[in-house]
Amino acid sequence: MVPVCWPHHAHIARELPVLAVLRWESENAVGPQLMEEWNRYAFPMFCDRMAQRLGESTCRTGRHQDWPAEGRYTASLDASPR
């Protein structure tokens, strides 16, 4: 589900640590509530967001494609007054 190019996608890179901590907490909880929340809410909602944000991109098939405008965007940031 998570593409191998996930470090190139800021939204995934921000969400994965949160998802990992939620999973760890649910496994170490004394009662079943946190595991239920993980299975019912956290993981399915993460999967839905991934599918929506990545869409039909090549990343889902294992062939990451950089953002075509990334060079121009970076250059505009470098040229802006600070």
C-alpha distances in whole Angstrom, upper triangle without the diagonal:
4,6,9,11,10,14,15,14,16,14,11,14,16,14,12,16,16,14,15,18,18,16,19,22,21,21,24,26,29,28,25,25,22,20,21,20,17,16,17,17,15,11,11,13,10,8,11,11,8,9,12,13,11,12,13,13,13,10,8,10,10,14,14,17,19,20,24,26,25,28,30,29,29,33,33,32,34,37,37,40,40
4,7,8,7,10,12,11,13,12,8,10,13,11,9,13,14,12,13,17,17,16,18,21,21,21,24,26,29,29,26,26,23,21,22,20,17,17,19,17,15,12,13,13,10,9,12,11,8,10,13,12,10,13,14,13,13,9,8,11,10,13,12,15,17,18,22,24,22,25,28,26,26,30,30,29,31,34,34,37,36
4,5,6,9,10,10,13,12,9,11,14,13,12,15,17,15,16,20,20,19,21,24,24,24,27,29,33,32,30,29,26,25,26,24,21,21,22,21,18,16,16,17,13,12,14,13,10,11,14,12,10,12,12,11,10,6,6,8,6,9,8,12,14,16,19,21,20,23,25,24,24,27,29,28,29,33,33,36,35
4,5,8,9,10,13,14,11,11,15,15,13,15,18,17,17,20,21,20,22,25,25,25,28,30,34,34,32,31,28,26,28,27,23,23,25,24,21,18,19,20,16,15,18,17,13,15,17,15,13,16,16,13,11,8,9,10,7,9,8,12,13,16,19,22,20,22,25,24,23,27,29,27,29,32,33,36,35
4,6,6,7,11,12,10,10,14,14,13,16,18,18,18,21,22,22,24,26,27,27,30,32,35,36,34,33,29,28,30,28,24,25,27,25,22,20,21,20,17,16,18,16,13,15,16,14,11,15,15,12,10,7,9,11,8,8,6,9,10,13,16,18,16,18,21,20,20,23,25,24,25,28,29,32,31
4,5,5,8,9,6,6,10,10,9,12,15,14,15,18,19,19,21,23,24,24,27,29,32,32,30,30,26,25,26,24,21,22,24,22,18,17,18,17,14,13,16,14,10,13,15,12,11,14,15,13,12,9,10,13,10,12,9,12,12,14,17,19,16,19,22,20,20,23,25,23,25,28,28,31,30
4,5,7,9,7,6,9,11,10,12,15,15,15,18,20,20,21,24,25,26,28,30,33,34,32,31,28,27,29,26,23,25,26,24,20,19,21,20,16,17,19,16,13,16,18,14,13,17,18,15,15,12,14,16,13,14,11,13,12,14,17,18,15,18,20,19,18,21,23,21,22,26,26,29,27
4,6,9,8,8,11,13,13,15,17,18,19,21,23,23,25,27,28,29,31,33,36,37,35,34,30,30,31,28,25,27,28,25,22,21,22,21,17,17,19,16,13,16,16,13,12,15,16,13,13,10,13,15,13,12,9,10,8,10,13,14,12,14,17,15,15,18,20,18,20,23,24,26,26
4,6,6,6,9,10,11,14,15,16,17,19,20,21,23,25,26,27,29,31,34,34,33,31,28,27,28,26,23,24,25,22,19,18,19,17,14,15,16,13,10,13,13,10,9,13,15,12,13,10,12,15,13,13,10,11,10,10,14,15,13,16,18,16,16,19,20,19,21,24,24,27,26
4,5,5,6,9,10,12,13,14,16,18,19,20,22,24,25,27,28,29,33,33,32,30,26,26,28,25,22,24,25,21,18,18,19,17,14,15,16,13,12,15,14,11,12,15,18,15,17,14,16,19,17,17,14,14,13,12,16,16,14,17,18,15,15,19,19,17,20,23,22,25,24
4,6,5,6,9,11,11,12,15,16,17,18,20,22,23,25,26,27,31,31,29,27,24,24,24,21,19,21,21,18,15,15,16,13,11,12,13,9,9,12,12,9,10,13,16,15,17,14,15,18,18,18,15,16,15,14,18,18,16,20,21,18,18,22,22,20,23,25,25,27,26
4,5,5,6,9,10,10,12,14,15,16,18,20,21,22,24,25,29,29,27,25,22,22,23,20,17,19,20,17,14,13,14,13,9,10,12,9,8,11,12,9,10,13,16,14,16,12,13,16,15,16,14,16,15,15,19,20,18,21,23,20,20,24,25,23,25,28,28,30,29
4,6,6,7,10,10,11,13,15,16,17,19,21,22,24,25,29,29,28,26,23,23,24,22,19,21,22,19,16,15,17,16,12,14,16,13,11,15,16,13,13,17,19,17,18,14,16,18,17,18,15,17,16,16,20,20,18,21,23,20,20,23,24,22,24,27,26,29,27
4,6,7,7,9,11,12,13,15,17,18,19,21,23,24,27,28,26,25,21,21,23,20,18,20,21,18,14,15,17,15,11,14,16,12,12,16,16,13,15,18,21,19,21,17,18,21,20,21,18,20,18,18,22,22,19,23,24,21,21,24,24,22,24,27,26,28,26
4,6,5,6,9,10,11,12,14,15,17,18,20,21,25,25,23,21,18,18,19,16,14,16,17,14,11,11,13,11,8,11,13,10,10,14,14,13,14,17,20,19,20,17,17,21,20,21,19,21,20,20,24,24,22,25,27,24,24,27,27,25,27,31,30,31,30
4,5,5,6,9,10,10,12,14,15,16,18,20,24,24,22,21,17,17,19,17,13,16,17,15,11,10,13,12,9,11,14,12,11,14,16,14,15,18,21,19,20,17,16,19,18,20,18,21,20,21,25,26,23,26,28,26,25,29,29,27,29,32,32,34,32
4,5,5,6,9,10,10,12,14,15,17,18,22,23,22,21,17,17,19,17,14,17,19,16,12,13,16,15,12,14,17,15,14,18,19,18,19,22,24,23,24,20,20,23,21,23,21,24,23,24,28,28,25,28,30,27,26,30,30,28,30,33,32,34,32
4,5,5,6,9,10,11,12,14,16,16,20,20,19,18,14,15,17,14,12,15,16,13,10,11,14,13,10,14,16,14,14,18,19,17,19,22,25,24,25,22,21,25,24,26,23,26,25,25,29,29,27,30,31,28,28,32,32,29,31,34,33,35,32
4,6,5,6,9,10,11,12,14,15,19,19,17,16,12,12,14,12,9,11,13,11,7,7,11,10,8,11,13,13,13,16,17,17,18,20,23,23,24,20,19,23,22,24,23,25,25,26,29,30,28,31,33,30,30,33,34,31,33,36,35,37,35
4,5,5,6,9,10,11,12,14,18,19,17,17,13,13,15,14,10,13,15,14,10,10,14,14,11,14,17,16,15,19,20,20,20,23,25,25,25,21,21,23,22,25,23,26,26,27,31,32,29,32,34,31,31,35,35,33,34,38,37,39,37
4,5,5,6,8,10,11,12,16,17,16,15,11,12,15,13,11,14,16,14,11,12,16,15,13,16,19,18,18,21,23,22,23,26,28,28,28,25,24,27,26,28,27,29,29,30,33,34,31,34,36,33,32,36,36,33,35,39,38,39,37
4,5,5,6,9,10,10,14,14,13,12,8,9,11,9,7,11,12,11,8,9,13,13,12,15,17,17,17,20,21,21,23,25,28,28,29,25,24,27,27,29,28,30,30,31,34,35,33,36,37,34,34,38,38,35,37,40,39,41,38
4,5,5,6,9,10,14,14,12,12,8,8,11,10,7,9,12,12,9,9,13,14,12,14,17,17,17,20,22,22,23,25,27,27,28,25,23,26,25,28,27,30,30,31,35,36,34,37,39,36,35,39,40,37,39,42,41,43,41
4,5,5,6,9,12,14,13,13,10,10,13,12,10,13,16,15,12,13,16,17,16,18,21,21,21,23,25,25,26,28,31,30,31,27,26,28,27,30,29,32,32,33,37,38,35,38,40,37,37,40,41,38,40,43,42,44,41
4,5,5,6,10,11,11,11,7,8,12,11,9,13,15,14,12,13,17,17,17,19,22,22,22,25,26,26,28,30,33,32,33,30,29,31,30,33,32,35,35,35,39,39,37,40,42,39,38,42,42,39,41,44,43,44,42
4,5,5,9,9,8,8,5,5,8,8,7,10,12,12,11,12,15,16,16,18,20,21,21,24,26,26,27,29,32,32,33,30,28,31,30,33,32,35,35,36,40,40,38,41,43,40,40,44,44,41,43,46,45,47,44
4,6,9,9,9,10,8,7,10,11,10,11,14,15,14,14,17,19,18,19,22,23,23,26,28,28,29,31,33,33,34,30,29,31,30,33,33,36,36,37,41,42,40,43,45,42,41,45,46,43,45,48,47,49,46
4,7,9,10,11,9,9,13,13,12,15,17,18,16,17,20,21,21,23,25,26,26,29,31,31,32,34,36,36,37,33,32,34,33,36,35,38,38,39,43,44,42,44,46,44,43,47,47,44,46,49,48,49,47
4,6,7,8,7,8,11,12,12,14,16,17,15,17,20,21,21,23,25,26,27,29,31,31,32,34,37,37,38,35,33,36,35,38,37,40,40,41,45,45,43,46,48,45,44,48,48,45,47,50,49,50,48
4,7,9,9,10,12,14,14,16,18,19,19,20,23,24,24,26,28,29,30,32,34,35,36,38,40,41,41,38,36,39,38,42,41,44,44,45,48,49,47,50,51,48,48,52,52,49,51,54,53,54,51
4,6,7,8,10,12,13,14,15,17,17,19,21,22,23,25,27,28,29,31,32,33,35,36,39,40,41,38,36,38,38,41,41,43,44,44,48,49,47,50,51,48,48,52,52,49,51,54,53,54,52
4,6,5,6,9,10,11,12,14,15,16,18,19,20,22,24,25,26,28,30,31,32,33,36,37,38,35,33,35,35,39,38,41,42,42,46,47,45,48,50,47,47,51,50,48,50,53,52,53,51
4,6,5,6,9,10,10,12,12,14,16,17,19,20,22,23,25,26,28,29,31,32,35,36,37,34,32,35,35,38,37,40,40,40,44,45,43,46,48,45,45,48,48,46,48,51,49,51,49
4,5,5,6,9,10,10,10,12,14,15,16,18,20,21,22,24,25,26,28,30,32,33,34,31,29,32,32,35,34,37,37,37,41,41,40,43,44,41,41,45,45,42,45,48,46,48,45
4,5,5,6,8,10,10,10,13,14,15,17,19,20,21,23,25,26,27,28,31,31,33,30,28,30,30,33,33,35,36,37,40,41,40,43,45,42,42,45,45,43,45,48,47,49,47
4,5,5,6,8,9,10,12,13,15,16,18,19,21,22,24,25,27,28,30,31,33,30,28,31,31,34,34,36,37,37,41,42,40,44,45,42,43,46,46,44,47,49,48,50,48
4,6,5,5,6,9,10,11,13,14,16,17,19,20,21,23,24,26,28,30,31,28,26,29,30,33,32,34,35,35,38,39,37,41,42,39,40,43,43,41,43,46,45,46,44
4,6,6,5,6,8,10,10,12,14,15,16,18,20,21,22,24,26,27,28,25,23,26,27,30,29,31,32,32,36,37,35,39,40,37,37,41,41,39,41,44,43,45,43
4,6,7,6,7,10,11,11,13,15,16,17,19,21,22,23,25,26,28,25,23,25,26,29,29,31,32,33,36,37,36,40,41,39,39,43,43,41,43,46,45,47,46
4,7,7,7,8,11,12,12,15,16,17,18,20,22,23,25,27,28,26,24,26,28,30,30,32,33,33,37,37,36,40,41,39,39,43,43,41,44,46,45,47,45
4,6,6,6,8,10,11,12,14,15,16,18,20,21,24,25,27,24,22,26,26,29,28,30,31,31,34,35,34,37,38,35,36,40,39,37,40,43,41,43,42
4,6,5,6,9,10,11,12,14,16,16,18,20,23,23,25,22,21,24,24,27,26,28,28,28,32,32,31,35,36,33,33,37,37,35,37,40,39,41,39
4,5,5,6,9,10,11,12,14,15,16,18,20,21,23,20,18,21,21,24,23,26,27,27,31,32,30,34,35,33,33,37,37,35,38,40,39,42,40
4,5,5,6,9,10,11,12,14,15,16,19,20,22,20,17,20,21,24,23,26,27,27,30,31,30,34,35,33,34,37,37,36,39,41,40,42,41
4,5,5,6,9,10,11,12,14,15,18,19,22,19,17,21,22,24,23,25,25,25,28,29,28,32,33,30,31,35,34,33,36,38,37,39,38
4,5,5,6,9,10,11,12,14,17,17,19,16,15,18,19,21,20,22,22,22,26,27,26,29,31,28,29,32,32,30,33,36,35,37,36
4,5,5,6,9,10,11,12,14,15,17,15,12,16,17,19,18,21,22,22,25,27,26,29,31,29,29,33,33,32,35,37,36,39,38
4,5,5,6,9,10,10,13,15,17,16,13,17,18,20,20,21,22,22,25,26,26,29,30,28,29,33,33,32,35,37,36,39,38
4,5,5,6,8,10,13,14,17,15,13,17,18,20,18,19,20,19,22,23,23,26,27,25,26,30,29,28,31,33,32,35,34
4,5,5,6,8,11,11,13,11,10,13,14,16,15,16,17,17,20,22,21,25,26,24,25,28,28,27,30,33,32,35,34
4,6,5,6,8,10,12,11,9,12,14,16,15,16,18,18,21,22,22,26,27,25,26,30,30,29,32,34,34,37,36
4,6,5,9,10,14,13,11,15,17,18,16,17,18,17,20,21,21,25,25,23,25,28,28,27,31,33,32,35,35
4,6,9,9,12,11,11,14,15,16,14,14,15,14,17,18,17,21,22,20,21,25,24,24,27,29,28,31,31
4,6,6,9,7,7,11,12,12,11,11,12,12,15,17,17,20,22,20,21,25,25,25,27,30,29,33,32
4,6,9,9,8,11,13,14,13,13,15,14,16,18,19,22,23,22,24,27,27,27,30,32,32,35,35
4,7,8,7,9,12,12,12,12,14,14,16,19,19,23,24,23,25,28,28,29,31,33,33,37,37
4,5,6,8,9,9,8,8,11,11,13,16,16,19,21,20,22,25,25,26,28,30,31,34,35
4,5,5,7,5,6,7,10,12,13,17,17,20,22,21,23,25,26,27,29,31,32,35,36
4,5,5,5,4,7,10,11,14,17,16,19,22,21,22,25,26,26,28,30,31,34,34
4,6,7,8,10,13,15,17,20,20,23,25,24,25,28,29,29,31,34,34,37,37
4,6,8,11,14,16,18,22,21,24,26,26,27,30,31,31,33,35,36,40,40
4,6,10,13,15,18,21,20,22,25,25,25,28,30,30,31,34,35,38,38
4,6,10,13,15,18,17,20,22,22,23,25,27,27,29,31,33,36,36
4,7,10,12,15,14,16,19,19,19,22,24,24,25,28,29,32,32
4,7,8,12,11,13,16,16,17,19,21,21,23,25,27,30,31
4,6,9,8,10,13,13,13,16,17,18,19,22,23,26,27
4,6,5,9,10,10,11,14,15,16,18,20,21,24,25
4,6,8,9,10,11,13,14,16,17,19,20,24,25
4,6,5,6,9,10,11,12,14,15,17,20,22
4,6,5,6,9,10,11,12,14,15,19,20
4,5,5,6,9,10,11,12,14,18,19
4,5,5,6,9,10,10,12,16,18
4,5,5,6,9,10,11,15,16
4,5,5,6,9,10,13,14
4,5,5,6,9,12,14
4,5,5,6,10,12
4,5,5,9,10
4,6,8,9
4,7,9
4,6
4
